[in-house]
Amino acid sequence: MRKLSINELFLLIAGIGLFLACKKDEPSEPPKVGIFFSIADKQVAFTSLTKRVASWNWDFGDGKSSTEANPVHVYESGGYYTVTLSGTGENGDVISVKADLAVALTPYVLLTGGPTAANGKTWKLTSNHPVQDKLANADATFTIAKGAPATLPPGAFGLYLSMPEVYEDTYTFYFDGRYAHDVKADKASFAGLLNQMMTGAAANIVNQGGKSFGLCTAKYTPQSGATFTYVEKENFAVPSVYGPGGNLTYENVSTLNFSGTEFIGLMDKQRKVILQDISDKSMRVVMFMAASQTYYPLNTHALVLTFEVVK
């Protein structure tokens, strides 16, 4: 093998240096960032799925943060949170990615949207009635009331009672216990017809399309600064013609109660209701009604109706 001359060796070294300098000046690839997580109650273990990242910055969506690559975070309250991971590359580029979390979704969080829902969570009666919806007797098992259909067809209150407006009113629950009620354009609410008459409020009746079932709509001004109370499990005693001594107790039920004159769904003598079931998108509520002048104010009927989230 021929030995390189001094000049040839110098040119080789210079060429290698020039090649390395050119490689160094080439732009590096940007960082890549992803999020993996696993949830156990209020504790969330995060894993950063990153490439070419020199530092990490996590925003957990509850005011807390971390610079660890794979942090474990415990939320103080269940709720919906948006987590942001920002990865900084070796060249200074910052790439961010977000992930939505549903943490420890208790019924109260499902009802209110949790602590991050600044506007609360708003509900309205669904017109697409599931099979559980019914006009029932205020008895122990909510049997179908006489003359009422076994199942309510879609838009039943508009279709058969000419009261489609009852599907429009909205009810908003806030995590801090506030409650807001919007009676929309007609300024009236779904109501028990007899209760309006017995309380001297008959002049407020707007629509008596549901008279055959003791229902109407009536003028109502929502209470300013209203609040609500949720109880997960209690024995709830209700004045009822079906109970011994005029009272019927529903054991181990979830309830919603309201301040002042407020209510959800149906305006009647009985404002406290049973929350039978709740999910992220719907909830089923039992609202009581006194529909017999002979037994008033004892409840004779119950409306078992489903509410849906207003998007």
ABEGO torsion letter per residue (X at the ends): XBBBBAAAAAAAAAAAAAAAAAAAABBBBBBBBBBBBBBBEABBBBBBBBBGBABBBBBAGAGBBBABABBBBBBABBEBBBBBBBBBBAAGBBBBBBBBBBBGBBAAAAAAGEAABAAEBBBBBBABBBAABBBBBBBAAGBBBBGBBABBBBGAAAAAAGBAAAAABBBBBBAAGBBBBBAEAAGBBBBBAAAAAAAGAAAABABAAAAAAGBBBBBBBBBBGBBBBBBABBBBBBBBAABBGGBBBBBGBBBBBBBEABBBGBBBABABBBBABBBAABBBBBBBBBABAAAOABBABBBBBBBBBBX
